[in-house]
Amino acid sequence: MATTRITNGTERAVIENMLDRNREALIETVRGLSEVDARRRLVASLTTPISLLKHAAAAERIWFQRFWAELDESECDGYSNRDEGTFNVTDDESLADVIAEFERASTRSREIAARYELDDTKDFPGEGTVSLRWTLLAMIEEFARHAGHGDILREQIDHP
């Protein structure tokens, strides 16, 4: 991984570093895959290697652009609804396109998060009062889980 692991430092530095490392881990699950293999459906759900990244980009937009920055859907840099549409990859999107989309969304998330303190909170219908700390930790959980899914899919692809 390119991001150096931080094991001691401020709470914020450690949390943000862990999130960045999980973002990178998710991207690593698709590196080197062909376009065909990136789209292979190996499970009953919409989960494919490429759709995991597409979903992660949407999660970045949902939590940081829509929730924290309070942007309208039209102001977001891609799909930002909380539904299965987050997994949809069009035929004209390449793996490189989707990696770049996720990286752009992650960069924008970092910029938005930098405006807030870890203890800042907002009310989120259905979730309750949510702090930035909770959001960052939830994204770590989300991306770690999906990197695990990606690892399993990659193992199935590389060693059928």
C-alpha positions in Angstrom: 0.0 0.0 0.0 1.2 3.5 -0.8 -0.2 5.1 2.4 2.1 4.6 5.3 0.5 3.0 8.3 0.1 5.3 11.3 -0.1 3.4 14.5 0.5 6.2 16.9 -0.7 9.8 16.7 -3.7 11.9 17.1 -7.0 10.2 17.0 -8.0 11.9 13.8 -4.7 11.1 12.1 -5.0 7.4 13.0 -8.7 7.2 11.9 -8.1 9.0 8.6 -5.1 6.9 7.9 -7.0 3.7 8.6 -9.8 4.9 6.2 -7.3 5.7 3.5 -5.6 2.3 3.9 -9.0 0.6 3.5 -9.8 2.7 0.4 -6.5 1.5 -1.0 -7.1 -2.1 0.0 -10.4 -2.0 -1.9 -8.7 -0.7 -5.0 -6.0 -3.3 -4.7 -8.6 -6.1 -5.1 -9.2 -5.0 -8.7 -5.7 -4.1 -9.8 -4.7 -6.1 -12.8 -8.1 -7.5 -13.6 -9.3 -7.6 -17.2 -12.5 -5.7 -18.0 -14.3 -9.1 -18.3 -13.0 -10.4 -15.0 -13.9 -7.1 -13.2 -17.5 -7.6 -14.3 -17.7 -11.3 -13.5 -20.7 -12.2 -11.3 -19.6 -15.0 -9.0 -22.4 -14.5 -6.3 -26.1 -14.1 -6.6 -26.1 -10.4 -5.7 -25.0 -7.5 -7.8 -21.5 -7.7 -6.3 -18.7 -7.9 -8.8 -15.2 -6.6 -8.4 -15.9 -3.4 -10.3 -19.3 -2.9 -8.7 -17.7 -2.9 -5.2 -15.7 0.2 -6.2 -18.8 1.8 -7.8 -20.7 1.2 -4.6 -17.8 2.6 -2.5 -17.7 5.8 -4.6 -21.5 6.3 -4.0 -21.0 5.7 -0.3 -18.4 8.5 -0.2 -20.9 10.8 -1.9 -23.8 9.8 0.2 -22.0 10.4 3.5 -19.8 13.3 2.7 -21.3 15.2 -0.2 -25.0 14.7 0.6 -25.0 14.3 4.4 -22.1 16.4 5.6 -21.8 19.1 2.9 -25.6 19.0 2.3 -25.2 19.1 -1.4 -28.2 18.4 -3.6 -28.0 15.3 -5.7 -27.4 17.4 -8.8 -24.3 18.9 -7.2 -22.7 15.6 -6.5 -20.1 14.1 -8.8 -22.0 10.9 -9.4 -24.7 8.7 -8.1 -25.6 9.4 -4.5 -28.8 7.6 -3.6 -29.0 5.0 -0.9 -30.3 2.0 -3.0 -29.0 -0.8 -5.2 -28.2 1.7 -7.9 -24.9 2.2 -6.1 -23.7 -1.1 -7.6 -24.7 -0.2 -11.3 -21.8 0.0 -13.7 -22.6 0.9 -17.3 -21.1 -0.9 -20.2 -19.1 2.1 -21.3 -17.3 2.5 -17.9 -13.9 0.9 -17.8 -12.3 -0.4 -14.6 -9.9 2.5 -14.8 -12.8 4.9 -15.0 -14.4 3.4 -11.9 -11.1 3.4 -10.0 -10.7 7.1 -10.9 -14.3 7.8 -9.9 -13.7 6.3 -6.4 -10.5 8.2 -6.0 -12.2 11.5 -6.9 -15.0 10.8 -4.5 -12.5 9.9 -1.8 -10.5 13.1 -2.4 -13.7 15.2 -2.2 -14.7 13.3 1.0 -11.3 14.2 2.6 -11.9 17.9 1.7 -15.4 17.9 3.2 -14.3 16.1 6.4 -11.5 18.6 6.9 -14.2 21.3 7.5 -15.4 19.5 10.7 -14.2 18.3 14.0 -14.6 14.7 15.0 -17.2 15.6 17.6 -19.3 17.7 15.2 -22.8 16.1 14.8 -25.8 16.2 12.5 -29.1 14.5 12.6 -29.7 11.8 10.0 -33.2 10.4 9.6 -33.1 6.7 10.4 -29.6 6.9 11.9 -30.1 9.5 14.7 -27.4 11.9 15.7 -24.2 11.2 13.8 -20.8 12.5 14.5 -18.0 12.9 12.0 -16.1 10.4 14.1 -18.9 7.8 13.6 -19.0 8.6 9.9 -15.3 8.0 9.4 -15.5 4.8 11.5 -18.5 3.6 9.5 -16.6 4.1 6.2 -13.7 2.2 7.6 -16.1 -0.7 8.4 -17.8 -0.4 5.0 -14.6 -0.4 3.0 -12.9 -3.2 5.1 -16.0 -5.4 4.6 -16.0 -4.7 0.8 -12.2 -5.2 0.5 -12.8 -8.7 2.1 -15.6 -9.3 -0.5 -13.1 -8.2 -3.2 -10.4 -10.5 -1.9 -12.8 -13.5 -2.0 -14.0 -12.6 -5.6 -10.4 -12.1 -6.7 -9.4 -15.5 -5.3 -12.3 -17.1 -7.2 -11.1 -15.3 -10.4 -7.4 -16.0 -10.0 -7.8 -19.6 -8.7 -11.0 -21.1 -10.1 
